[in-house]
Amino acid sequence: MKATDYLWQLSKDWLRFARANKIWWIVPLVLVLLLFSAMVYIVQTSKPVIYTLF
């Protein structure tokens, strides 16, 4: 299986868990954490490009 299939299954299970336990407040929290992680990853990989610009 592809990694995207595993991530898709994980997200579906996570949403089912939030719905079953009525903890909808955790959904925006996890989404913000994922966005922050993506930003950190992008900044780390773009450092050499930024250094050459300045």
C-alpha positions, -999 to +999 in steps of 0.1 A: +000+000+000+010+035-006+018+060+022-011+081+011-035+052+016-023+048+051-026+086+058-061+086+043-071+056+065-056+073+096-075+105+090-108+086+085-102+067+118-093+099+136-125+116+124-146+086+135-129+087+169-137+124+173-173+119+162-178+089+185-164+106+216-178+140+208-144+158+210-147+181+180-124+206+196-095+183+188-100+186+150-089+222+147-061+216+171-046+188+150-051+207+118-032+237+132-004+214+144-002+198+109+000+232+092+027+244+117+046+212+110+044+218+073+056+254+077+086+243+097+094+216+071+091+241+042+113+267+060+140+242+068+142+230+032+142+266+017+170+280+039+198+276+013+176+295-013+169+323+012+205+327+021+216+331-015+190+359-020+204+380+008 
